[in-house]
Amino acid sequence: MRYIAAYLLLKIAGNDSPTAADITKVIKSVGIEVDKERVSSLLSELDGKDVNALIAEGSGKLASVPSGGGAVAAASTSGGGAAPAAAEAKEEEKEEKEESDDDMGFGLFD
């Protein structure tokens, strides 16, 4: 990921065709060792391709990947047993927080 990030930073900065030396310089500037094979692999994969088109294509693919909603789905499929447990956990956390204020000898609103 760092090699792609360095490549994209160079593109944004106006370097239309970043070289291996450019990418190496960016990565070394933050104190990270460079794997020359990965840099050359990245450059060979991106050779002759439009980065903006690749990003647009990747974004389209990511739109079809399911994300989020796992907790809601779990609560609805478990017959609602997860929701009362979560509410109970919040109550216990609130009680513990109130008790911790008492331990210091004063409360927030005393």
URKA-V26242 format. One record per residue. RES is the residue in one small letter. SS is DSSP state (H for helix, E for strand, L for the rest). D_CENTER is the distance of its C-alpha to the mean C-alpha in Angstrom with 1 decimal. Layout:
{{RES:SS:D_CENTER} {RES:SS:D_CENTER}}
This chain:
{{m:L:11.5} {r:H:13.2} {y:H:16.3} {i:H:14.9} {a:H:13.4} {a:H:16.8} {y:H:18.6} {l:H:17.0} {l:H:17.6} {l:H:21.2} {k:H:21.6} {i:H:20.5} {a:L:23.0} {g:L:25.7} {n:L:26.1} {d:L:26.8} {s:L:27.1} {p:L:25.2} {t:L:27.0} {a:H:26.0} {a:H:27.5} {d:H:25.4} {i:H:22.1} {t:H:23.6} {k:H:24.5} {v:H:21.1} {i:H:19.5} {k:H:22.5} {s:L:22.4} {v:L:19.6} {g:L:21.4} {i:L:19.7} {e:L:22.1} {v:L:22.2} {d:L:22.9} {k:H:25.3} {e:H:25.3} {r:H:21.6} {v:H:22.4} {s:H:25.5} {s:H:23.8} {l:H:21.2} {l:H:24.1} {s:H:26.2} {e:H:23.7} {l:H:23.2} {d:L:27.0} {g:L:28.6} {k:L:25.6} {d:L:24.4} {v:H:20.7} {n:H:20.6} {a:H:22.1} {l:H:19.6} {i:H:16.7} {a:H:18.7} {e:H:19.5} {g:H:16.0} {s:H:15.1} {g:H:18.2} {k:H:17.3} {l:H:13.9} {a:L:16.1} {s:L:18.0} {v:L:15.3} {p:L:15.8} {s:L:13.0} {g:L:13.6} {g:L:17.2} {g:H:17.6} {a:H:19.1} {v:H:21.4} {a:H:22.6} {a:H:23.3} {a:H:25.3} {s:H:27.3} {t:H:28.1} {s:L:29.2} {g:L:31.9} {g:L:30.5} {g:H:30.8} {a:H:27.2} {a:H:27.6} {p:H:30.6} {a:H:29.0} {a:H:26.0} {a:H:28.5} {e:H:30.5} {a:H:27.6} {k:H:27.0} {e:H:30.7} {e:H:30.8} {e:H:28.0} {k:H:29.9} {e:H:33.1} {e:H:31.6} {k:H:30.4} {e:H:33.9} {e:H:35.5} {s:H:33.6} {d:H:35.0} {d:H:38.5} {d:H:38.1} {m:L:38.0} {g:L:41.3} {f:L:40.1} {g:L:38.1} {l:L:35.9} {f:L:38.6} {d:L:41.7}}
